[in-house]
Amino acid sequence: MRLVRISGETRAAPVSVVGHLRNMRYLVRARVKAGCQGALLEAIESGTLGEGSVAEGEYLRNMNEARVCADETVRWVEVCYCPTPLQEERPYWEEYFDLVKVQDAHDRRKCRDENSSEPWACGDCDCTAPLEEKLKNTGEPFLELLHNLGARP
């Protein structure tokens, strides 16, 4: 195990993962799978969403910040330390969501980790702050909608 920083917290990650880490922020677009709304809400409320993952607390943060947009996709910005986008997180997300699109949330050429000017910069970086602010003013808060619609967004 080796220590990594995820959203300002130091966590242990398997060396096999750490040796190939590429920090990046992604804009995730997903749709809740039919019939999974209740189970997703329960996993969020019980704090078990992502349980067992290196990034386990990140899942709850993502859902707290997620927005439902006009096209009915749920969107959030996610920090990922895997060589393939959401390699670690994908199985946890795909239990509840169909991932529609996962794309870079900012220009990699400007990424301080990617250009080696500041290793591990993504954990505390504010490079996606403008996008995250825009998302806050787009659509509806996902958790609020999940609760208000009786877990049927």
ABEGO torsion letter per residue (X at the ends): XBBBBBGGBBBBBBAAAAAABBBBBBBBBBBBBBGAAAAAAAAAAAGABGBGBAAAAAAAAAAAABBBBAAGBBBBBBBBABABBGAAAAAAAAAABBBABBBBABBAAABAAAAGABBGAAAABAAAAAAAAAAAABEBBAAAAAAAAGGBX
